[in-house]
Amino acid sequence: MGVRIRLSRVGKKHVPFFRLVAVDSRKKRDGKVLSHIGTYDALEQRVVQFYDQELDKWMKNGALLTQSAKKIVSLYRKTGIYIAPTKHKDNPVVNSLANQEEVRLAPAE
């Protein structure tokens, strides 16, 4: 059994939210997981939770990181928090959702 550390999607439509999980490489993306390692909010582009001890335990046991998980983990370890640019040039749906959030947060007159 090859263990992979990868992202599992738990968000709604147009609201991507991911869990960083350790899972058997033969399982589905959102299938049964072995361990929960952290959470990642893709709209805000930040790591919400991260269990470093859990990640180290699985890495010592031979788990491999996927490319997307590797990016999130490396940037989190460098900065302590993962913050990326908020504008998405190539995704108009996300930009429209971000604009709706700004409108909702504006004070009512």
N, C-alpha and C positions, 0 to 999 in steps of 0.2 A: 504494500500500500504506500503510495507516494502522497505525502501531505503537502498541500499548497496553502499559502496565505494569500487570500484574494478578497475582492470586494463582493458583497452580496447586497443587492438592491432591496430596500424596504420602503422607499418613498412612493408617493402617489404619482399620477400622471402629471408630467410637466413640473414636478417638484422632486428632483433626484436627491435621495438620501441613502447612504451606504453604510454597511457594517463591514469592518475589517475582521475577517474570520479565518480560522484554520479549518480546512476541510479536506477530505479525501479527494484526490484529483479526478476521480471517476464520477463524482457526484455532480448534480446539476448546480447551476449558479446559485439558486436559492434553496438548495436541498439541505439535508441534515448536516449540521456543523459539529465540529469537535470542540471548538473553543471560540469565545467572543474576545477579540483583541482591542477593538476600538470602534468609533463611529466617525463618519465623515459627512459633512453637509456640503453638497456640491453647489448649491445655489450661493451660499455665503463663501464657499471655497475655504473651509477651515475644518480642522480636526476638532471635534466636540469632546470626545473621550479618547484616551489612549492608555493601555495597560502595557507598559514597557516590560515588566517582569514576565508577563504571559508571552509576549513576542520572543523574548530571549529564550524562554523555556522551549518553545517550538523550534526556534532556529538551532539550538543545541541538539535537538533530536532529529535534525536533518530536513526540516521543512524548507521549501523554496518559496520565494516571493514572486508574484506575477509582476509584470512591468508597471501596472497602475499602482499596485500596493507598494512597490519599491520607491516610486516617486513620492508618494505620500509619507512614507516612513522616513526617507532620507531628508526631506524638507522639514519634517517635524523635528527630527533629531538635531538638525542644524540650528533652527531658530527657536525651538520650543513651542512654536505655534505655526500652523500653516495658513498663510494668507496670500491669496493670489489676486490679480486684478479683478475688479468687479464687473467690468464691461465685457460682454461676449460678442465680438464682432460678427462671428459666423452663425450665431444662434438667435434669430429675432424673437422666438418664443420666450426665451429666458429674459431677454431685454424688456419685452413687454410686461412680463410678470414682475420684474424689478421696478418698472415704472409704476405699476399698479400699487406695489407696496409703498412707494414714496407718496402716492396720492392718498392712500389710506392713513398714512402717518401725519399728513398735513392737518393743522387745526381747523375745525369747522367754524364757519363764520355765520 
